[in-house]
Amino acid sequence: MKRNVKSSKTTRNSSAEQLKQNSSRETRGATLSRRAFFGRSAQAVGAAVPVTVLSGSGLLAGCESTHTKPDQKLSDLYVQANSVAGSLDASEHHDAAVFVHAHADALRQEIRRICGTDKDGNSPSTCSDSTLDSEGNGGNPQSAGGSSDEELSQKLKDLRSSVVSVASQANTKRNNGLFVSIASSLSVIAAQTSLGDSDSANTGTTQDNDAASQSSTTATSGSSSGNRRPNKADVTAMTTLLTTEYQVIYGFGLALPFADSALKKSIESAANKHRATRDRIISWLEDQAKVSQNNIPLADAAYSFAAPPTDSDTAHQFLINLELFACARTYDQARAINTSSAMDIASSLITHSAVDAAYFIDKAGGNAMNDDRLHLPGMGASANI
């Protein structure tokens, strides 16, 4: 059915916000302690979208509950993340170790949130730090030289696969946004270090496709039984992600004329991934959620941005901001997703956006592994650009 294009969007006010809480890194060669994740900062998407870092206290608000049993799947993930972090501690991949320690902390916080607390504010013994650390060996590093890069790479892949599998179950008692963002972060770690499958020249074009494909395969296989039917929350989340993809794709078109020839190929590759995700979302709304074509949003004729690109340098930053915006918006929407088929799409979207953001950061002369703008667990976005 042919659909008419809507009229141009009116300019929408937006502001940028940057939080100044920067976490320090320890010297190379030193054993890294577990890092509380929520102190990391995130910069807004240029001047286009305000980004908020969810504090630990904010995420854990309303902790008191009647839950007394731990979520075993989360406990297993925490143990696995701690083990991987310990292996990275003993290697030369110290930046990667900091990230995975942060993921383990975020998982521990999520376990405690779901377990709840008693009237004195204590978690049940089955969810206590001592119990979790006992199961995970406290995140103690393994002996130096205990794992080769090939073994570490496989451990990262296995951890990511486990995270995506848990996310694909879309248990709304959990913060599902947390899991898709951890999965995307693990893909960034692989793409930005020698633990990845491709060299740096292919970071922005090959590694992210491989990661997105792995996400799709894992989530689909985990959803073959007991998948819930999409509900209103799923449709709302996916519709929001569809409009996000419209905006991002349009933004890539704005940046393209200002890019040099080498960057143009990367822009087209990144834009094609978003077009593919756009089409997947439309198909999901039609086939899975049974939404009428007349009720599926169309792309606007144009979108307004507070700081559109004007030259090569601003185009580079604009590309980073577009991908970070897609990451942050996906994190927010994934928290409400109930079905594995929708979570599969969200996981792929946030993965290729995070890896491409890292690629564009590096191409702009930065270091993605040390850039606080890069999407990681705890970063969310406001509803509007």
URSULUR-V750518 format. One record per pair of residues at least 4 apart in sequence whose C-alpha atoms are under 7 Angstrom apart, sorted by sequence separation. I is the first residue (numbers start at 0). J is the second residue. D is the distance in Angstrom with one decimal. If there is no record, write none. Layout:
i-><I;I>
j-><J;J>
d-><D;D>
//
This chain:
i-><25;44;53;54;55;56;70;71;72;73;74;75;76;77;78;79;80;81;82;83;84;85;86;92;93;94;95;96;97;98;99;100;101;102;103;104;105;106;107;108;109;110;111;116;117;122;123;126;127;128;129;130;131;132;133;141;146;147;148;149;150;151;152;153;154;155;156;157;158;159;160;161;162;163;164;171;175;176;177;178;179;180;181;182;183;184;185;186;187;188;197;198;201;202;203;204;205;206;207;208;209;210;211;212;213;214;215;216;217;218;219;222;229;230;231;232;233;234;235;236;237;238;239;240;241;242;243;244;245;246;247;248;249;250;251;254;258;259;262;263;264;265;266;267;268;269;270;271;272;273;274;275;276;277;278;279;280;281;282;283;284;285;290;291;309;310;311;312;313;314;315;316;317;318;319;320;321;322;323;324;325;326;327;328;329;330;332;338;339;340;341;342;343;344;345;346;347;348;349;350;351;352;353;354;355;356;357;358;359;360;361;366;374;43;44;53;87;88;116;117;122;125;126;132;146;189;190;197;201;229;258;283;284;285;290;308;309;336;360;361;25;43;44;87;116;124;169;189;284;285;308;336;360;361;367;43;115;116;285;360;42;87;88;114;255;87;166;197;308;333;196;357;41;111;255;40;84;114;166;190;333;166;84;111;163;251;22;37;84;110;162;163;190;329;357;22;37;20;21;37;20;21;80;81;163;251;20;162;329;19;353;18;81;248;18;80;159;326;17;18;186;325;17;248;16;17;77;159;248;326;16;325;326;15;15;77;244;15;77;155;322;323;15;322;14;15;13;14;15;16;73;244;322;323;13;14;15;16;322;13;14;241;73;319;241;70;319;69;318;319;152;151;152;237;315;69;68;148;66;67;327;66;315;326;331;66;330;331;62;65;323;64;89;163;167;323;327;328;63;64;88;89;327;328;59;62;63;82;85;89;90;164;245;257;258;327;62;63;81;84;85;86;89;90;163;164;167;168;234;254;257;85;86;89;163;167;253;67;69;78;82;85;246;258;31;68;69;78;81;160;164;257;30;229;229;86;254;204;203;34;204;36;27;31;34;35;33;34;251;33;36;35;36;34;83;276;247;80;79;102;243;269;240;95;236;236;236;233;232;233;232;233;229;229;228;227;226;226;222;218;219;218;215;214;214;215;214;211;211;210;211;207;208;207;207;180;203;203;176;176;203;202;176;175;176;175;174;171;186;171;183;187;169;170;179;183;187;169;186;169;180;169;179;183;187;168;167;169;167;166;167;184;181;180;181;180;177;47;47;46;47;46;45;94;45;44;44;44;44;8;5;7;11;13;4;5;6;7;8;10;4;5;6;7;8;4;5;4;53;52;53;52;51;52;50;51;42;50;51;41;42;50;40;41;49;50;39;41;49;48;48;48;41;47;37;13;11>
j-><29;48;57;58;59;60;74;75;76;77;78;79;80;81;82;83;84;85;86;87;88;89;90;96;97;98;99;100;101;102;103;104;105;106;107;108;109;110;111;112;113;114;115;120;121;126;127;130;131;132;133;134;135;136;137;145;150;151;152;153;154;155;156;157;158;159;160;161;162;163;164;165;166;167;168;175;179;180;181;182;183;184;185;186;187;188;189;190;191;192;201;202;205;206;207;208;209;210;211;212;213;214;215;216;217;218;219;220;221;222;223;226;233;234;235;236;237;238;239;240;241;242;243;244;245;246;247;248;249;250;251;252;253;254;255;258;262;263;266;267;268;269;270;271;272;273;274;275;276;277;278;279;280;281;282;283;284;285;286;287;288;289;294;295;313;314;315;316;317;318;319;320;321;322;323;324;325;326;327;328;329;330;331;332;333;334;336;342;343;344;345;346;347;348;349;350;351;352;353;354;355;356;357;358;359;360;361;362;363;364;365;370;378;48;49;58;92;93;121;122;127;130;131;137;151;194;195;202;206;234;263;288;289;290;295;313;314;341;365;366;31;49;50;93;122;130;175;195;290;291;314;342;366;367;373;50;122;123;292;367;50;95;96;122;263;96;175;206;317;342;206;367;52;122;266;52;96;126;178;202;345;179;99;126;178;266;38;53;100;126;178;179;206;345;373;39;54;38;39;55;39;40;99;100;182;270;40;182;349;40;374;40;103;270;41;103;182;349;41;42;210;349;42;273;42;43;103;185;274;352;43;352;353;43;44;106;273;45;107;185;352;353;46;353;46;47;46;47;48;49;106;277;355;356;47;48;49;50;356;48;49;277;110;356;280;110;359;110;359;360;194;194;195;280;359;114;114;194;113;114;374;114;363;374;379;115;379;380;112;115;373;115;140;214;218;374;378;379;115;116;140;141;379;380;112;115;116;135;138;142;143;217;298;310;311;380;116;117;135;138;139;140;143;144;217;218;221;222;288;308;311;140;141;144;218;222;308;123;125;134;138;141;302;314;88;125;126;135;138;217;221;314;88;287;288;146;314;265;265;97;268;101;93;97;100;101;100;101;318;101;104;104;105;104;154;348;321;158;158;181;325;355;329;188;332;335;336;335;335;336;336;337;337;338;338;338;338;339;339;339;343;343;343;343;346;347;347;347;350;350;351;350;351;351;354;330;354;355;330;331;358;358;333;333;334;334;334;335;350;337;349;353;336;337;346;350;354;337;354;338;349;339;349;353;357;339;339;342;342;342;343;375;375;375;376;376;376;304;305;305;306;306;317;368;320;320;321;323;324;299;297;299;303;305;297;298;299;300;301;303;298;299;300;301;302;299;300;300;377;377;378;378;378;379;378;379;371;379;380;371;372;380;371;372;380;381;371;373;381;381;383;384;378;384;377;384;384>
d-><6.8;5.0;6.1;6.2;6.1;6.0;6.3;6.1;6.3;6.1;6.3;6.2;6.0;6.0;6.2;6.3;6.1;6.1;6.3;6.2;6.1;6.6;6.6;6.3;6.3;6.6;6.3;6.0;6.3;6.4;6.2;6.3;6.2;6.2;6.2;6.2;6.2;6.2;6.3;6.1;6.3;6.1;6.0;5.0;5.4;6.1;6.2;6.5;6.3;5.9;5.9;6.3;6.1;5.4;6.0;6.4;5.7;6.2;6.0;6.3;6.2;6.2;6.3;6.0;6.1;6.1;6.1;6.2;6.2;6.2;6.1;6.3;6.2;6.0;6.8;7.0;6.7;6.2;6.2;6.2;6.2;6.1;6.2;6.5;6.4;6.3;6.3;6.1;5.9;6.1;6.1;6.5;5.4;5.4;6.5;6.9;6.3;6.2;6.0;6.0;6.2;6.2;6.2;6.2;6.0;6.0;5.9;6.1;6.2;6.2;6.6;5.6;5.6;6.4;6.1;6.1;6.1;5.9;6.2;6.3;6.1;6.4;6.2;6.2;6.4;6.4;6.2;6.0;6.2;6.1;6.3;6.7;6.7;6.5;6.2;6.6;5.8;6.2;6.2;6.2;6.2;6.1;6.0;6.0;6.6;6.6;6.2;6.1;6.2;6.0;6.3;6.2;6.2;6.3;6.2;6.0;6.1;6.2;5.7;5.0;4.9;4.8;6.5;6.7;6.1;5.9;6.3;6.6;6.0;6.2;6.6;6.2;6.2;6.5;6.2;6.0;6.3;6.3;6.1;6.0;6.0;6.2;6.4;6.3;5.8;6.7;6.9;6.3;5.9;6.8;6.4;5.9;6.3;6.2;6.1;6.0;6.3;6.1;6.0;6.3;5.9;5.9;6.3;6.3;6.1;6.1;6.3;6.2;6.1;6.7;4.8;6.1;6.4;5.9;6.5;6.3;5.8;6.1;5.0;6.5;5.7;6.2;6.6;4.1;6.2;5.2;5.0;6.6;6.8;6.9;5.8;6.5;6.1;5.0;6.9;5.0;6.7;6.8;5.3;5.5;6.8;4.9;6.9;6.6;4.5;7.0;6.5;4.1;5.4;6.5;4.6;6.5;6.6;6.1;6.9;4.6;6.1;6.7;6.9;5.7;6.6;6.9;5.6;6.7;6.2;5.0;5.9;6.2;6.3;6.8;7.0;5.0;6.4;6.6;6.9;6.7;5.1;6.6;5.6;5.7;6.6;6.5;5.3;6.3;6.8;6.7;6.4;7.0;5.5;7.0;6.0;6.7;6.1;6.3;7.0;5.6;5.5;6.1;5.6;5.8;6.1;5.8;6.5;6.7;6.4;6.4;5.2;6.2;6.2;6.3;6.4;5.5;5.8;5.8;6.3;5.3;5.3;5.0;6.5;6.4;6.3;6.9;4.4;6.5;6.5;5.7;5.5;6.3;7.0;6.0;5.2;6.5;6.3;5.3;6.9;5.8;6.2;6.3;6.5;6.8;5.0;6.9;4.6;6.7;5.5;6.6;6.9;6.4;5.9;5.3;6.9;5.9;7.0;6.4;5.9;6.2;4.8;6.5;5.4;6.1;5.9;5.9;6.5;5.1;6.3;6.7;5.9;6.6;7.0;6.4;4.8;6.9;6.7;6.6;6.9;5.7;6.2;6.1;6.9;5.5;6.7;5.0;6.3;6.2;5.6;5.7;6.2;6.8;5.3;6.7;6.6;4.8;5.7;6.5;5.2;6.1;6.0;6.5;4.8;6.3;5.6;5.9;4.7;5.5;5.6;4.9;4.8;6.7;5.4;6.2;6.6;6.2;5.6;5.4;5.5;5.2;6.3;6.5;6.1;6.8;5.5;5.8;4.8;6.6;6.8;5.7;6.6;6.9;6.9;6.0;5.1;3.8;5.5;6.8;6.3;6.7;7.0;5.8;6.4;6.4;6.0;5.8;6.5;6.7;6.1;6.7;5.7;4.3;4.7;6.5;6.0;6.2;5.9;7.0;5.6;6.7;5.2;6.7;6.8;6.7;6.4;4.6;6.6;7.0;5.8;5.9;5.2;5.3;7.0;6.9;6.4;5.9;6.4;7.0;6.4;6.7;5.9;6.7;6.7;6.5;6.8;6.9;6.7;6.1;5.1;6.9;6.7;6.8;6.1;5.0;6.5;6.1;6.9;6.0;6.6;5.3;6.3;6.3;5.7;6.8;6.9;5.4;5.7;6.8;6.4;6.6;5.9;4.6;6.1;6.9;6.2;6.8;6.7;4.9;5.7;6.4;6.6;5.1;4.5;6.2;5.0;6.2;4.6;5.7;4.5;4.6;5.4;6.9;6.8;6.2;6.0;6.6;6.4;6.6;5.2;4.2;5.1;4.9;6.7;5.6;6.9;5.9;7.0;6.1;6.9;5.5;4.4;6.9;5.5;6.9;6.3;6.0;6.7;5.8;6.0;5.3;5.5;5.8;5.4;5.6;6.7;5.7;7.0;6.9;5.6;4.5;6.9;6.3;5.7;6.3;6.9;5.7;7.0;6.8;6.6;7.0;6.2;4.8;6.0;5.4;6.8;5.1;5.7;5.1;5.8;6.4;6.1;6.5;5.0;5.5;6.2;4.6;5.9;6.2;7.0;5.2;6.8;5.8;5.9;5.2;4.7;4.5;5.6;4.6;6.3;6.4;6.9;6.9;6.0;6.9;7.0;5.0;6.8;5.5;6.5;5.9;6.8>
//
